[in-house]
Amino acid sequence: MASSIRAVLHGRRRWVALIVVCFAMLMNTLDQTIVNVALPTIQHDLHFTQAALAWVIDAYLITFAGALLLAGRLGDLIGRKKVFLFGVGLFTVASAACGAANSQGLLVGARFAQGLGAALSSSVILAIIVADFPIPAQRAKAMSSYIIVAVGGGSLGLLVGGYVTQALSWHWIFFINIPIGIATFVIGTVLIEENTGIGMREGLDVGGAVLSTVGLMLTVYVIVSSNKYGWTSPHTLVIGAVALVILTGFVILERQLAHPMMPMSVLKSPGLLSSSVIRGLIVVGMYSTFFIGVLYFQHVLNFSPTLTGMAFLPQTLMVAVMSVGITNRIIRRFGPKLTAISGMTLIGVGLLLFVLGGYHTAYFPQIFLAVLLIGFGAATAFTPLLSIALASVPSKDAGIGSGIVNVSQQVAGVLSVAVLGAVSSNRTASLLASGDSSVSALYGGYHVSFLVALASVVVAIIVAFLLLKRGREMPEASAARGDTFDAEAETLIVEIM
């Protein structure tokens, strides 16, 4: 009897703990897009130049992407719970500083701290999920909840950012993180299980930590500054070469150490690298809607910031609907490879509808259907790709495995914004020089960006066909072992979302 009660309590605890880590991920994801619609107001109030304004976004991205590998490894060394809670705490304090900022320097500095906090917390979330849900069928359900916030949080950020900026002020897009962060920290302290980690003596690699963090940060900086300096400028080429040398040195060092920060054996885990590459290619397609799509809605279709956020609502809702149970059943029926490829195909069709649009295209039905299909496809593709990526990573290296998955997504996101922005700007400038109207030239630039995004998703589908193995991540035997908490878990997650 006592053992049965303990089992029930353990089952409830891990599902509620899942909600807690998903809220942390929601904060991190929201802050990648929520600021976008408030940038004009921030620029006016704090007197940013156009070049300096980019640092409000770039400061967050550089530390977020640059610190992910180190943060993931710290979770393996000292314990995932410690790293997660410290990250949530730092992110919450930095959010308060951002909201209270009355100068350019304070806001940019606080955004650097926010990015570091986001890296610390998000780098171990997947590892926490993998450790808490060892049975494949249950793990897939937990991953689905993670997908809801990881994918849907971006479009939700646009909606919330637009509404809050218009109704209150830009300061509140940061202040809203404070109650969520405090609640996440307090509840996480109680519910997230502690793991001791392998210990600093077993895995401390100061050289690897420094090289990986500096190398990744320089890589992200080169990408985000490429639109200002140009891809072939001495600034970009020199710093890019330095970043390449540092990352090469990191790989060489890791091969020689007995206890490296990133064991090379992790990279041999079946599916980890291939799934990460595929996810990165898909992210280019997804970011085209969040970045270029926002500009298209506001500058071509003349949507307000709030209406722009609402335009992405079908995408968020479709991710939520598909990610609670439906995607898992599809995976069990058809296997992760076919499910992922089907999802990528739907994303491609959605992007094709954007490509076929114009500056007189009505939101209904074409754009609505495009956004809906992209949400449908994202929910269908990302869950099996996550399962494939982490299925064979050893538990002791789950943090670094999670970090690799997150790094691929963040670097791809930063790269896509830089490339799509450059492609769009160059095409628009060319059309303006040819005598096109401003609206026509703007759409011409956005159109080319949508084509590039579509091409990236097509490449992802080809890579998936060639590299992903057929098979079922969740065989029927494993699915049959799902315990009595599954129905309760889905109910909890539906209610909270």
N, C-alpha and C positions, 0 to 999 in steps of 0.2 A: 504493500500500500504506500509506504513512505517513498519507495523508489519511483512509483508511478506518479506521485505528486511532484517529486523533484523533476521528473521528465517533463511533465506538463509545464511547470514553471520555467524550465530551461527553454522549452519551445516558445513560450510566450515572450520571454526575455529577448531572445535573439531576433524575433520579428519586430519587436518594438525598437530594439537597438538598430535594426536596419533602417527604420524610419528616421532615427536620429542622424545616422551618417548620411542619409539621403538629403536631409535638411542642410547639412554642411555642404554637400555637393551643390545643392540648389543655390546657396549663397555665392559659392565660387563661380557657378555658371552664369547666374544673373549679372554678376559684376563684369562679365566680359561683354555684355551687350547693353545693360541698363544705362551706361554712361553715354552711349553713342547719341541718343536722341537729345541729351542734355548739353552736348558740347557747345552749341551756339550760345546758350545762356551762360555757361561757365566762362566762355571766351569773353563775353561782354562784361560780366561782373568782375572778373579778376584781370582783365586787360591783357589776355594772352595774345601774342602774335599767332598767325596761322601755323608757322613752323613749331613754335613752343607748345601749341595746343596738342600736337601729336603726342607729347610726352605724358599727357593725362592717360592715354591708352597704352602707350609703349612701356611706361614704367611698370605697369602691372604685368604686361605680357613677358617682359624680359626676366623678371624675378620668378614669375610663375613657371615658365617653361625651363628656365635655367637651373632651378633648384629641385626639380622633380626627382631626378635620379638620386641625388644625395638624400633627399627626404625619404624616398622609398627605402633606401638602404638603412637609414637611421631607424626606421620602423622594424627592420629585421634585427638590428643590433641591440637597441634599448627597449623595444616593445612598441607595438603599433598604437596601443591606447595612449601612451605618453605623447608620442609624436602627434597624433590626431588632436588631442586636447590642447596641446601647446599651439598647434596651428590655428584651431578655432579661436582660442583666446587672443592670439596675435591679430588675426583677421578682424575680430570684433573691436579691439582697441584701435586698430588702424582705420576701421570704418568710421568710428567716432571722430578721429582726427581729420579724416577726409571731409566729413560733414561740417566740422567746425572751422575748416581752413578758410583763412581770409587773405591768403597770399599764394602766389604761384608756387613758390618753393615748398611751402607746407603741404599743399595738395599733392604735388608730384612726389615728395618724400613719403607721404602717407600711402600713396599708391604703390610705391616700391615695397613698403612693409605689408600692404594688403596682398600683393602678389606672393611674397614669401610665406605668409600665413596660409594662403590658398594652396601653395605647393605642398606644405607640410601636412595639411589635413587631407587633401584630395589624393595624395600619393599613396596613402595607406588604406583608403576606403575599399578598393577592390580586394586588397589582401585581407581586410577584416571580413568581408563578405565570403571570400573563399574559405577562410578558417572556420567561420560560423556555420557554413552550409556545405558540408562535405558530400552529401548525397546529390548527384547531378540534377535530378528533377527539382529538388528544392533550391539548389543553387541557381538554376535557370530562372526560377520565379523571383528570387532575390535580385538577380542581374536585371530582370525586366523592370523592377522598381527603380534601380539605379539608372536604367536607360531613360525612364520617364523624365527624370530631373536633368540628366546630362544632356539630352537632346531637346526636351521641351523647355528647359530653363532659358535657353537663348531667346526663343520667341516670346516667352513670358516676360523676360527682361525688357524687351522693346515695348511691350504693352504697359508694364508697370512704370518704366522710365518716362514714357510719354505722358501718362496720366499724372504721375506725381510731380513732374516738372511743371506742367500746366496748372495743376490744382494748388500746389504748395510752393516749392522751390527746388532747385537742383540739390541743395544741401540734404534734403530728405531722401534722395535715392541712396545715400550712404547711411543715414540714421536708421532706416528701416532694418538694416542688418543687426542692429544692437540687440533688440529683444530676441530675435531668432538666434543670434550667437550665444547669448547668455543662457537661453533655454537649452540649446544644443549642448553646451559645455556642462551644465548641471546634470541633465539627464544622462548624458554620455558618461559622466564620472561614475554613475550608479550602474548603468546597464551594459556598457561595453566590457567584455571580458578582457582581463589583463593577460598579456603573454610576456614572458620574461625576456625574450630575445636570445640571441646566441652569445651576447656579451661583447663589449668593446675590445677586449683582449683577443677574441677569436676573429674579429672582422674589421678592426680599426685600420683604415687605409686613408691617411691624411692626404697623401699625394694624389691618389685617385679622386678623392672628394674635391680637392682644389681644382685639379685639371678638368674634371667633368663639368663642374659648376661654371668655372670661368669660360671653358670652351663653348658650352651651350648658351651662356649669356651673350658671348660675343657673336655667336651664330645668329641668335635672334635679333641682336642689335643691328647686324649687317643687313638682315632682311627688312626690318622696319625702317631703317634709314635709307634704303635703296631708292625709294621714290624721291627723296630729297637730293641725294648725291649722284644717282645713276648707277646702274649695275657695272659699268666699265670705268668708273671714276677711280683715281688712285686711292681715295678714302675707302671705298668698298673693297677693292682688290687687296689692299694691304691688310686691312682688318680681317677680311675673309680668309686670307692666307694664314694669318696668325691663328685664327680659330681652328683652321684645318690642322695646322701643326700641333696645336694643343690637344685636340681630340685624337689625333694619331698617336701622340705621346701617351695619352690616357689608355688607349687600347694596348699599346706595347707594354706599359707598366702593369696593366691588369693580367696580362699573360704570364708575367714573371713572378707575381706575388703568391704566397701560400694562402693568404686570406684577403683577396681583392674586394674592393667595394662592389664590383660587378663581376661575379664569377662567369668566365666565358662559357661554362657549361649551361648557364641559363639560356644563352642564345641558341643552344642546340635543342631546346625544348620544341618538339614538333608543333608547328602552328603559330608560335609566338611572333617571330619576325614577319612571316607572310601575312598573318592577320593584322599586325601593326601597320605594315605597308598599305594594305588594302583599306584599313580604316583611315589612314592619312589621305589617301586618294579620294575617299568618299567625303571627308571633311572639306576638301576644296569645293565640292559640289554644294555641301550644306552652307558653307560660309558665303557662297555666291548669293544665296537668298538673303541671309542676314545682313550682309554688307552691301552688295550691289542692289539687292532687292529693296532695301530700305531707301536707297537713293532713287531708284526707279519709281517707287510709290510716291515719294515726296516731291521730286523735281520734275517728273514727267506726268504722273497721274494726279498730282497736286493733292495728295493726302495730307492731313494734319498728323502731328506726331502720335496722337492717341489713335487715330484711325489706322495709321501704319501698324501700330502694335496689334490692333484688332484684326488686321488683314492676315496676320500669322497665327491667329487663334485656332483655325481648323488644323493646322499642322501640330500644335501642341495637344489638342484634343485627340487627334488620331494616334499620336504616340502613346497617350495615356490609355486609350481604349485597347490598342493592340498589345501593349506591354503587360497588361494584367491578364495573364492566362492564355490568350489567343496565340501569341507567337510561340509559346512553349509547346502547345499542342501541334502547331505546324512543324516545329523542329522534330518532335517525336515521330511525326508521321513521315516526313520527307528527309530528315537529316539536316545538320547545320549547313553543309555546303550548298545544297539546293535552295534552302531557305534564304541564306545570305545573298546568293546570286539573284533570286527573285526580288528581294528587297532592293538591291542595287538597280535592277531593271526598272522598278517603279520610280526610284529617284531620277533615273535617266529620262523617263517619260515625262515626269514633272518638269525637269529642266528644259526638255524639248518644247513644252508648252510655253515656257518663258521665252525661249528663242523665237518661237513663232508669233509672239505678241508684238505689239507696236505701241506708239504713243497715243493711240485712240482706243486701245483695247480696254473693254469694260472688265471690272473685277469678276462679275458673274457672266458666263460660267467658267471662262478659260483660266483666269488667274486663280480663282477659288479651287478649281480642280487641280491645278499645278501644285498649289500649296498642300492640298489634301494628299495627293499622291506622294509628295516628298516626305510628309510625316508618316504615311503608311509604310513607305519603303525604308525609312530610317529605323522605325521600330522593328521591322522585320529583319533588317540586315545587321544592326549593331549587336543585338543580343547573341546570336550564334557566333559572331566574330569574337566577342568577348569570351565566350565559353571555350572556343577553340584556342584562343591565345593563352589562357591561364590553366587549361585542363591538365597539362603535364608539367607545370612549373612546381618544383619541390616546395613544400610548406616553408622551409627555412629561408627560401629565396623569394617568397611571395611578394614582399615589399618591393624588391628591385624589379620583379616581373611586372608588378602593377605600375611602377615608375616608367618602365620602357613603353608600356601601352599608352600611358598618359603623355609621355614626351612626344611620341609619334603624332598624337592628336594635336597637341599644342603647337608644335613646330609646323605641322601642316597648316594649321589655322593661321598662324602668323605669316607663313609663306604665301598662302592663298590671298590674304588681304593685300600684301605687297604686290604680288603678280597681277591679280585682278584689277587692283587700283591703277597700276601702271599701264596695263593694256587698255583699260577704259579711258584713262586720261589721254593717252597717245592717239587713240582713234577719234576721240572727241575733238582734240586740237586739229587733227587732220581734216575732219569734216567742217569745222568752223573756218579753216583756211580756204576750203573749197567753196564757201559761201552758203553752207547749210544754216538753217535757223538754229538758235541755241537749244530748243527742245529736241529738234531732230538730231543735232549733233550729240547731245547727251544720250539720247536713246541709242544712237549708233555705237557709242562707247560701251554702254551697258549690254547691248546685244552681243558684241564680241566677247565680253566677259562671260556671259551665259554660255556661249559656245565653248570657251575654254573649260568652264566648269563641267559641261556635258562630256567633253572629251576626257576629262579626268575620271569621271565615273565609268565611262566605257573602258578605259584602261584598267580600272579596278575590277571590272567584270572579267576581262581577259586574264588578268593575274590570278583571280580566284579560280577560274577554270583550270589554269595551268598548275597552280601551286597547292591549293587546298585539297586534302585527301577526302575521298568519299567515306561515308560512315556516319554513325550516330553518336554524338557526344552523350546523349541520354538514352541508352538502350532501354527496351521495355522492362527488362529485369530491374534496372536501377529505378525507373519511374515507379515501378510497383512497390518499391521500398519507401515511398513517400509516407511520412507519418501523419498522425491525426491533426497536426497543427496547420496543415496546408490551407484548409477552408477558412480557418480563423485568420490566418496570415493574410490571405487575399482580401478578406473583409476589412481588416485593419488598414491595409495599404490603400484600398479604394476610399475608405472614409477619410483618411488623413490627406490624400491627394485631392 
